[in-house]
Amino acid sequence: MYVTIPTFYADKSLVSHFTNNTKRLPEARLKTGSYLYFEGDEVEWVYLVTSGVLRLTRLLDDGRRQVIAFGYPGDIVGFPANGRHNADCDVLVDATLQPYRLACLEGCCSDLKTHQQLLQAALREISAMQDHFMMLGRKSAIEKVASFLCVLTDRVGEQVGRFVQVEVPMMRSDIADFLGLTKETVSRSLTQMREDGIIVIDNIHTIIILRPTALLDLSLTGAD
């Protein structure tokens, strides 16, 4: 999951195709804190996330960490860079993954439809990544955090009466490393949105969106 505009969704047709039409290998189940792969590992598989949340990270040359993306149900993780993984991938919330051989992405399998769907997923990831980088350079801190919450709301928000509840399994430092901010800036931005009556912070991992339209407007402020 990259932060783009809030209308970017995982491709439901891709998930439906894999679920219903593809010869499937056994699912992989991973516990919180375990790793799916490490940066530099040779790529043999790509993975459709069917439940849970993953985190993709890299260490920069100066020792700082960059969170590349989060993997939510409907996302595919593990696309190669020169045949190898370009990030570490660990589990934030107990996850279930459907593996597919890299050969299906490269067109070396008999299932042409799966190859086409994987290729389209890879192209969408590139486009989303480009949008994410543009967002990092054009939006203010609070606009970035609002955009992040909007994407989570679209993906995993649950209606609770008149409001929307969003589970945020990552730490504030993860959000900061994803958005190019400091942890303190993320916290200040959330506090500002709470004081403005846009959100309620129920606990560190649960945020309730009181005014979804106001949150969306705030996220789009720097998008023009």
N, C-alpha and C positions, 0 to 999 in steps of 0.2 A: 504494500500500500504506500503510494506516494501522495503527498498533499498537492493536488492540482486544484481545479475549480470543483465545487461540490457536486457537479453533475457527472463526475467520472466514477463509473461503477465497474466492478469485475464483470466480465462477460458471462451472463447467465446461460447463453447458448453453449458456451464452452463447457461449463459445469454439467449442463444437461446431457451434452454429447458424451462426455467422459463417463457419466454415471450410468447412462442407459445403453450406449452403443459400442463401447470399447471393451475388448477382451482385457479384463482387469487382473492385475497382480494383487496379492494380499496387501491390505492396508498396513502401514507402519504406524505404531502408537508410541509416542515419546512423552516422557514426563517433564514437568517444569524443571528448568535448570540443565537439561541435557542438550547435547549438540547434534544437529543433523549433519553438518559438515563444517570444514574449516577452510579459510582462505588458502588457496594453493592446491587443494585437493583436486585430483583429476575428476572430471564430471562424467558420470555414467548414467545418472538418472536426473530427471526433473520431477517436481512434486506438486501435486494439486493439494492445497490445504482444504480439508473438509471439516475440521473443527479445531478450536484452539487458536493461539496466536504465536507467531514466530518473530524473531528480531534478527535483522541482518546488520552486521557491524564490520568496520575496518579500523585498524590502527594507523594513524598518520605517521609520517617519518619522525615528527617531533614527539611522538608518544601519546598525542591526543586521540580520542576516540571519535569516530563519525558513525552515527546510526544511518545506514543507507535506506532502509525501508522496514516496514512491518508486514508480516504475512498473515492475512486474515482469510477465513473461509471464502473460497472462490478465487483466491490468488494462486499463481503458480510461482514457485521459487526454484532456484538452481540453474537458471540459464547460464551457459558458460561464457567465459571470456578467454579466447585462445585455448579452449578445451579444459579450462580449470575454473574453479570457483573463485570469484573475486572478493568474497567476504566470508566472515564466520556467520553461521546461522545457528542460533540457540532458541530454546523454547521458553516463552514467557508464561503461557498457559497450556496445560496438558493438551497435546495436539494429536490429531489423526491425519495422516497424509496418504494420498494415493500416488504411488510411484509410477513413472512411465520412462521407458528407456530413451536415452538421448537420441538413439538412432531414429526414433519416430519424428523428432524435430528435424533431423538432417535428411529425412526422406528415404531412409534405408529400411523401412518396414512396409508391410503390405497394406496397412491401413492409411489410405490417402487422406481420408477425412480427418483423422487424428493429426496427421502431419500438417494439414492446412490450418487446423484450429490452434495447434501449438505455435506455428509460425505467426499467426495473427496475434496470439497472446504476447509473443516476444516483441512484436512491433508496437503493440499498445504499451508495453512496459517502457520501451525506449521513448515513446511520445510522452508518457506520464512523467518519466524522469526529467525530460527536457523542460516540461511545464513546472516541475518542482524546483529546478534550479533557477528558472526565471522568477518564481515566486520568492525564493530566498533573497534575491537581489532587489526586488521591487516593493516589498511590503514592509510595514513597520512591525515591531515585535508583537504588539497586540493583534494586528491583522493576521500574522502568521499563526498565532495560537488559536484565533477564531477559526481560521481555515482548517486547522487540524481538528478542532472539535466538530466542525461541519462535516468533514469527511467521516469521522467516527459516527456521527449521528446518522448519516446516510447509510453506513454499512451495518452498524450494530445497535442503533438506538432503539429503545423499547418505549412504547407509549404507556405512560402511567397517568391515568386521568387526563388532564388537559396539558400535561407536560411530557417531555421526553427524557428518559433516563439513559445515560451512557456509561458503560463500564470502561475504565481507563486502567488496564492492567500494568502498563509501563510506569516507571518512576518518572518524576519530574526531570531528572537528569537525562533520561532517555529522550524525552520530548525535546529538551534543550539541544542535545547532540543531533537530533533529527532536523531541527529547525534553524540551526546555526545561532543559537542563543545561549545565555547562561541559565543555570537552574533558577537563580534569583529572579531573572527577568521573566521566565515562565511563570513563576509564582506570583510576581507582581501583576502580570497581565491577567491571570485568573482572578486575583483579588479585585482588580479594577472592574472586570466583567461582573463579578459578584456584587460589588458596590453599586454598579449601574443597573442591577436588577435583571441581568440577562441570564445568569446561571445561579445555581445553588451548589456549593461543594458539600455533598452529603458526607463523604469521607474521602480519604486520599485517592481511592480507586473508583469513586462513583460521583458523577456530576449530573445534575438535573438541569436541563435546558428549559428555562421559564419562558423565554421570548425567542423562538427559533428564527423568526424573520429578522429581528435585530441582530442576532448572531450572524446570519447570512449576509446582511448588509455590511456588517463590520468586516467580514472576511473578504468581501469584494471591493473594499475601498481602494486598495492599491492594485487592483487587477486591470485597470484601464490603461 
